Amino acid sequence: MKIGGVDVNSPCEEVLILPRLQGDVVIKARAVMSMDEFDKLCPEPAPKKVLRAGGWQENKDDPNYKSQMETYGEQRWNYIALKSLEPSEIEWEKVDLGNPRTWQNWTEELTEAGFSSVEINRITVCVMQANALDESKLEKARDAFLRGPGEAPEKSSGPQTEPQNTPSGEPVKDSE
């Protein structure tokens, strides 16, 4: 699909470069285009139903349900982070994308690999930027749109006619 001549079928990507003496570490994050795999591995918890006036109703105030939803939200975020970081080709030792119980280990593993908390926060921000439009991206896009395509100058800024003679007064070759 194209919109205004722009191909829109590629996901947003962000790159973060963390300097190291041995060589820079390049972190690539790509937007997660589908949550189908997550939905299969982690179905959303359903609240228990209670009998109230008017019939059976979902009890979303149940502390157990709230705890399950909190865990579900954390798993969702960890999945997004791990899937987004796949282009970085990180070789996880404590994380298995097929096992949701291991997903929360990604920050611990980065810490053990020697990343500081500030660097892990930068990686997290890189993942969030790849998966969301922040105000700076929207502002940049608006400015580019409002500027429009660059206009080609109608005429050259140089002389519009060919000189008939040179500064020495001699006729220009091939001018006569």
N, C-alpha and C positions, 0 to 999 in steps of 0.2 A: 504494500500500500504506500502511496505517496500522497502527501498533502503539500500543496504549493511547491511541488517539485522536490520536496524533501522526503527521503526514504525514512519511514518511521518504524520499520520492523526490527530495529536493533535496540537492545536494552541499554539504558543509561550505564555508563561506566565511570568510575573514579579511580585515580591513581594516587597513592601516597608513597613518598620516598623517605625512608628513615636512614640517615647517614650512619655508617659504621666504618671503623678503620680498615676492616678486611674487605669492604665493599658495601655499597648501599643495598639496603633491603627494600625491594619493591613490593608493595602491597597493592593488589588490584581488587576492586570490588565491583560486582555487576549486579544490577537490579534483578530480583527474583521475579520471574515472569509468571510462575504458577505455584500455587500452594497445594496442588492435588496430592503430591507425595506426602506432605505434612498432614493433610487431612486423613490420609489412609493410616499413617503411623500414630497420629494423635487425634482421635475424634473429640469434638468439643463435648465437655461434660454436660449432662442434662440434669436439671434440678429435680428433686423428688417432688411428687405431687401430694398435696394434702387436701383433705375434704373440708371445705369451708362453705359458708352460706352461698348458695349459687352454684355449688358443684365442686369438682376437682380443679385445683389451681396449682400452678408451679410455685414452689417455695424458694424463691431466689434469695431470701433472707437467711437461709440455713447456713450456719458457719462452715459446715462441711463442704457445701457447694461453693461458697466463697473461696475457701482454701483451694479447692480443685480448679476454680477459674483462675486463681492467681498462679498456680503451677502451670496451667495451660498457657497463660500469657507469657510466662517465662520461657516455656518450651518453644512457643511460637517465635519469640525474639531470637533465641539461640539458633533455631533452624534458619531463620532469615540471615543471621550473621554468618553461619557456616556455609550456606548455599552461596551467599554473596562473595565469600572469600575463595570459592573454588578456582577462579582464574589465577589466584596467587600460587596454586599448586603446593599448598602447605601439607606436609606429611605429618598428620596428627598421630600421636601415640596413645592418647587417652580419650580420643573422640572417634566414635563410629557413627556415621550419618544414618545408618540403618537402625541404631539403637538410641531412642530418645533419652534414656537414662544417662547417657554419656555426654549429651550436648552441652550441659552446663560447665564441662571441664575445659572449654576452649580458652577462657581467660586465664585460668590457672596454668594451663599448658604454655600460654604465651609468656606468663610471668616466669615460669621455670626455664624457658628458653632464653631469658635475659632481657625481655622487654620491660621497660619501666611502666609505672601506672599511667604516666602522661602519654607514653607511646601507645599503650593499650586504649586509652581514651581517644587518641587520634585515629586509631584503627576503627574504633566504634563509630566515630563521627564519619569516617570514610564510608562505612557500610550504610549509615543512615542517609548520607548524601546520595549514594547510588540508588537508594530505594525511595527517595522522596524528593519533591521539589521544595527547595527552601527559597526564602524571599530573595536572596542574592541571585539565584539562577533565574527566577521570574523577572527580576528587574533588568538583568542583562539581556534576556530575550525580548522584553518590551522595548528597551533602548534600540536594539538591533532592528526590530520590526519598524519602529517609528522612523529610524534613519532611512530605511528603505535601501534598495540597491544603489550602489555608487553610480552617479551619472557621469558619462564620458563627456569631456569638454567638447563643445561644438567646434571651436577653432583653436589652432595652436596659439601659444602666447608669443611666438616669434613673428617675424615680418610676414605679411600676407602676400607680398609680391616678391618676385625675384629681382635682385639688384641688377641694374644695367651696367654698372661699372664698379671697380674695386676702390678701396680707399686711396690707392695711388693715382686714380684717375684713368687707369687703363680700362678698356672695355672688358667685360667678363667674357671668357671664352665661351663660344657657342651661344652668345646672347644676340648676335646679329644675324 
